[in-house]
């Protein structure tokens, strides 16, 4: 059996570790190694992990963020596959086996995700991944089972494995060799959409990505950085612009970036109407930070075939389909 290293990148989430590590250690896959890589926590995380005999503590010397933290945590691992698992994910006993089986039978697929459902509403899909990630032409991500804030009930409608554009960073199963060949996660993105950036690079390398719903986990959400945190707003808006500039060329890239920046203003007005001044300022900072570092982002343009059309990247606008056409379910989208 192939060895799988399940790595949780932790930052001050001792309470979640206490709550969720028992389920992780109850995983039935016998060739799994469990690691908590710590991003310089100041809470009692280390003492909590010491209570669990199957889980190894791997301290990092500071908070490197999600992206660079995982790059450092995965260095030197002796395994074929790694799972990047959020500290706020509850796994089910047999969640690893379907992923390994699919990867072994389909070696062209190097990144997979399980079905991700809500910890608090276990009959529904969860925002961060649901049953597989997709993206529209202007860089708006959506999922099979989740379009913007519309979360579908899981009625078995998405139980078939499917090619996807991006696999969720909440529970990302990846071939370690492919991760390294792609250059890992971009540490400068820090967090949010960095897994989309990695999956885009993998597809341009000719690799494939899938959701394997026979594996199932439950995500709490906001374990390290809550949805109400303005830093999360900054990272999401900035990194969306980075990806548009990085994976489009010439006049197309300019048009898409400018249009996306214009479309960010209604979002800023919505935050303003709710009195969320910090989020408005976060969007402004995201635009300026993107523009002032544009030369850096362009230096990181992907290798290989930038003209390839990856799976799960639609040519239309999910914003238009959702808000103008009333599309609320992935199953209502026409085949693309």
ZATORLO-561518 format. One record per residue (C-alpha): x, y, z. Coordinates in steps of 0.2 Angstrom, whole numbers, padded with zeros to 4 digits, always signed. Layout:
BEGIN
XYZ/...
This chain:
BEGIN
+0000+0000+0000/+0006+0018-0004/+0010+0029+0011/+0000+0044+0013/+0005+0059+0024/-0009+0069+0031/-0003+0086+0036/-0013+0098+0046/-0005+0116+0045/-0010+0123+0062/-0010+0141+0069/-0017+0143+0086/-0031+0131+0084/-0028+0120+0100/-0047+0118+0103/-0050+0112+0086/-0036+0099+0087/-0043+0093+0103/-0060+0091+0095/-0055+0084+0078/-0039+0074+0080/-0048+0058+0087/-0058+0056+0071/-0042+0058+0061/-0033+0045+0071/-0048+0033+0069/-0044+0033+0050/-0044+0015+0044/-0030+0017+0030/-0016+0008+0038/-0002+0017+0029/-0006+0034+0034/+0005+0046+0044/-0003+0060+0053/+0007+0077+0056/+0003+0093+0063/+0014+0106+0056/+0014+0122+0067/+0015+0139+0060/+0022+0147+0076/+0007+0145+0087/+0007+0154+0104/-0008+0143+0111/-0008+0126+0119/-0008+0117+0102/+0008+0107+0106/+0002+0101+0122/-0014+0095+0114/-0005+0086+0100/+0006+0077+0113/-0010+0068+0119/-0012+0059+0103/+0000+0045+0100/-0002+0043+0081/+0001+0061+0077/+0018+0069+0075/+0021+0087+0080/+0032+0097+0067/+0036+0115+0072/+0040+0129+0060/+0049+0144+0066/+0036+0157+0062/+0019+0159+0053/+0022+0157+0035/+0004+0157+0030/-0005+0143+0022/+0005+0142+0005/+0023+0143+0011/+0019+0134+0027/+0014+0119+0017/+0029+0120+0006/+0040+0119+0021/+0030+0106+0030/+0030+0094+0015/+0049+0096+0012/+0058+0079+0015/+0042+0068+0017/+0044+0050+0012/+0027+0046+0005/+0019+0045-0012/+0004+0055-0008/+0001+0070+0004/-0016+0077+0010/-0016+0095+0015/-0030+0095+0028/-0037+0110+0037/-0037+0110+0056/-0056+0113+0056/-0060+0097+0045/-0068+0082+0053/-0064+0066+0043/-0074+0050+0042/-0066+0033+0045/-0064+0027+0027/-0060+0043+0019/-0043+0040+0013/-0046+0023+0004/-0057+0030-0010/-0044+0043-0014/-0029+0031-0015/-0039+0019-0025/-0044+0032-0038/-0026+0039-0039/-0019+0021-0042/-0032+0017-0056/-0030+0034-0064/-0012+0039-0063/-0015+0055-0074/-0025+0062-0059/-0013+0069-0047/-0024+0080-0036/-0040+0075-0029/-0053+0081-0016/-0067+0072-0006/-0085+0077-0005/-0084+0092+0007/-0100+0094+0018/-0105+0106+0032/-0100+0101+0050/-0114+0111+0056/-0127+0106+0044/-0121+0088+0038/-0134+0086+0025/-0128+0100+0015/-0112+0104+0005/-0099+0116+0012/-0093+0132+0004/-0075+0128+0003/-0075+0114-0011/-0092+0106-0010/-0091+0092-0023/-0078+0100-0034/-0071+0117-0039/-0074+0126-0055/-0070+0144-0061/-0078+0156-0074/-0069+0167-0086/-0067+0182-0074/-0059+0171-0060/-0074+0168-0050/-0073+0151-0042/-0089+0141-0039/-0092+0122-0035/-0103+0108-0039/-0115+0110-0025/-0111+0128-0021/-0113+0144-0032/-0108+0159-0022/-0118+0158-0005/-0131+0146-0012/-0127+0129-0003/-0136+0114-0010/-0142+0099+0000/-0133+0083-0003/-0146+0071-0010/-0133+0060-0019/-0135+0071-0035/-0116+0073-0036/-0110+0056-0031/-0100+0052-0047/-0082+0057-0049/-0079+0071-0060/-0065+0081-0068/-0064+0098-0060/-0054+0114-0061/-0048+0115-0043/-0047+0104-0028/-0051+0112-0011/-0036+0116+0000/-0047+0111+0015/-0044+0093+0010/-0032+0092-0004/-0025+0075-0009/-0010+0076-0020/+0004+0066-0027/+0019+0073-0019/+0030+0072-0034/+0018+0082-0045/+0017+0095-0031/+0036+0097-0031/+0037+0097-0050/+0024+0111-0051/+0034+0121-0039/+0022+0119-0024/+0011+0133-0018/+0015+0151-0021/+0020+0158-0004/+0018+0176-0010/-0001+0172-0011/+0000+0168+0008/-0018+0160+0008/-0034+0159-0001/-0035+0154-0020/-0017+0147-0019/-0024+0129-0022/-0032+0136-0037/-0016+0143-0043/-0007+0126-0040/-0021+0116-0049/-0020+0128-0064/-0002+0125-0065/-0004+0106-0064/-0017+0106-0078/-0005+0116-0089/+0007+0102-0086/-0005+0090-0093/-0011+0083-0077/-0029+0080-0071/-0039+0084-0056/-0055+0076-0049/-0067+0076-0035/-0070+0058-0028/-0086+0059-0018/-0085+0042-0011/-0073+0050+0001/-0082+0062+0013/-0077+0075+0026/-0085+0089+0036/-0078+0106+0036/-0082+0119+0050/-0075+0134+0041/-0065+0149+0047/-0054+0139+0059/-0039+0150+0057/-0046+0165+0047/-0065+0169+0049/-0076+0175+0034/-0078+0191+0044/-0059+0195+0044/-0054+0209+0033/-0038+0201+0029/-0047+0186+0021/-0056+0199+0010/-0040+0207+0005/-0032+0190+0000/-0047+0184-0010/-0049+0200-0020/-0030+0202-0023/-0027+0184-0027/-0041+0184-0039/-0033+0198-0049/-0016+0189-0048/-0023+0173-0056/-0031+0183-0070/-0015+0192-0074/-0005+0176-0073/-0015+0164-0083/-0021+0175-0097/-0010+0184-0110/-0009+0201-0119/-0025+0211-0122/-0036+0197-0115/-0027+0198-0098/-0028+0217-0098/-0047+0217-0102/-0051+0203-0089/-0041+0212-0075/-0049+0229-0078/-0067+0222-0079/-0064+0212-0063/-0058+0227-0054/-0073+0237-0060/-0084+0222-0054/-0076+0223-0037/-0084+0240-0034/-0102+0234-0031/-0094+0222-0018/-0086+0237-0010/-0103+0246-0010/-0111+0231-0002/-0099+0230+0012/-0101+0249+0014/-0120+0247+0016/-0117+0235+0030/-0105+0246+0039/-0090+0235+0035/-0077+0249+0032/-0062+0237+0035/-0068+0226+0021/-0070+0241+0009/-0052+0247+0013/-0046+0229+0011/-0053+0229-0007/-0044+0245-0010/-0028+0239-0003/-0030+0223-0013/-0031+0233-0030/-0016+0244-0025/-0005+0229-0019/-0009+0220-0035/-0004+0234-0046/+0011+0239-0037/+0018+0221-0038/+0012+0218-0055/+0030+0215-0062/+0032+0201-0049/+0016+0192-0052/+0020+0193-0071/+0037+0185-0068/+0028+0170-0060/+0018+0167-0076/+0016+0148-0079/+0027+0137-0089/+0021+0125-0103/+0005+0128-0113/-0003+0144-0107/-0016+0142-0122/-0022+0126-0116/-0040+0126-0109/-0041+0116-0093/-0055+0106-0087/-0068+0115-0077/-0064+0132-0083/-0080+0140-0091/-0080+0153-0104/-0095+0162-0097/-0099+0173-0082/-0105+0164-0066/-0110+0181-0060/-0122+0184-0074/-0129+0166-0074/-0132+0167-0055/-0138+0185-0053/-0146+0189-0070/-0152+0171-0075/-0156+0165-0057/-0145+0149-0058/-0143+0143-0040/-0138+0125-0043/-0123+0117-0052/-0135+0105-0060/-0144+0119-0068/-0129+0124-0078/-0128+0119-0096/-0114+0107-0101/-0098+0116-0103/
